[in-house]
Amino acid sequence: MRGRVKILKFQKKFLPQMVRLYCDVYSSSSKKVTKEMGNWTLSYCLKISPDFCLMATDADSQCLGAVFSRRDLSYVGQTYYVESIQIEKKFRNLGIAQALMTALVKKCKEKKIGKLYLDFDNGNKELKYLYSKLGFKDTGWVVYDMSF
């Protein structure tokens, strides 16, 4: 699968699929993410930072997953926040998240973005390993960041 995955700029026709997946991934027993909230969050990223929202597709142009990031306007300078990354369940553990994040980091470096940061459940050892492998540093908070 790895060799056939293409990383592309996110295509809006896949937004409903990614909203569904976003709600599944980010909902918990104590917090339900609504379809409206998922749609608003991902659409906001696409509106303010469309070049930093990427998708992975297979040979049949099926969307396997996506990463949504956006410029963080609360910071001075070029700082971007990884809002979400979600991979369809049947395509997890195939290197797709790593390919998406690697492409995002490359794009940030090309565009001379000063900082890319994210937060996640620190108890998720797989994500912690992935982000560390990509060069993100644990700030001692829940936030991981990468300065270029």
N, C-alpha and C positions, 0 to 999 in steps of 0.2 A: 504494500500500500504506500509506503513512504515515497517511493520514486514517482508515483503517479499523482501525488497531491500537488495542486497548484495554489499558490497564495495570491489573491487578487484584492483589489479595492472592493469593499463591501457593496453588493448590489441590493437595492431597496426591495426588489421582488422577494427576497428571502427574509424580510423583516418579520412577518408574522411567525415564521418558523423559529427565528431567534428570540422573539418575545416569549413564545411558549416555553422554549428551553430556558430562557432567563428566569422566568417565573418558577420553573421546576428547580433550577439550580440554587436560586437565592432564597427560596421559601424554606421555612423550618417549622417545627411544631409550634413555636411561639410567635412566628411572624410569617404571614402569608403575603407574598408579593402579588399584587393584582395585575391583570393584563394591562390595565390603563397605566399603572406605574411603570411596568416593564416597557411599554410602548413609548411613554414619555422619555424615560431614561435613555433608551437606545436611539430614539429619534433626535434627542438633544445632542448626543455625540455626533450623529451623522450631520446635523445642521451646523455645528460650530467647528468640527474637525473631521470632515469627510475623508481626508487623505490618511487619517490615522485609525480608520475602522477597516479591518481586513477580514477576509474570509478564506477558508480552505475549501477547495472543491476537488472532486475526483474526476476521472476521465469522462464521466457522463454529465459533468457540470452540476452534480448534486452538491449542495452545501453541507459540509461535514461539521462545520463549527465556525466560530468567529471570535475576534477580539475587538472590543469597542474601547477607544480611548479618546480623550478630549483635552483641549488646552484648559488648564486650571487658571481661571481669570483672577483668582484670589492671590496669586503669586506674581511678583514682579519678574519679568523675563519670560523666557520660553520654558515653561514647566507643563508637562502633560501628566494626566492621571489615567491609569488603566481602570476603566469603569467596570468592565466585565470580560470574562473569557468563558465561553461555553462550547462544549463539544458534544455532539449527539452520542448517546450512551453506547451504541454499537461500534463507534469509532474511537472510543477512549483507549488509552494505553498503546497507541500506535505512533506516537511522536507528533501528533497534529498540534497539540497545544504548544509544544516546543517550537515547531516550525512557525506557527503564528507569532509567538513572542519574539523569536529570532528575527523575523521579517519586520516586526514593529520596532525593535531596537535598532536594526539597520536603517530603517526609514528615519528614525529620530536622529541618528548620527549624521545621515546625509543632509537633513534639513537643519542641522546645527541646533537641535533642541538641547537646552542646558540640563534638563532633569526630567526623568520619568519615574513616577512612583505608583505604588499600589498598596492595597491592604487586603488582608485575607485572614481566614481562621488559622491562627498560628499552630493549631493542633493538627492541621492537615500536613502530614510529613511529606507526601508526594509533591504538593505545591511548594512547600518550603525547599525541598531538594531542587525542583525545577528552577525556581527563581534564583536560588543561590548559584546554580550551575550557569545561569545566564548572566550573572554578574551583579544582581541586586544585593544590597547589603541590609542586614537586619539593623534597624536604627534603635532597637531597644523598645520601640513602641510597636504598635501593630502594623505600622507603615514600613514598607521596604522601598528603598529608592536606589536610583542609579544616576550619577552625574557624569556628563560627558566632557 
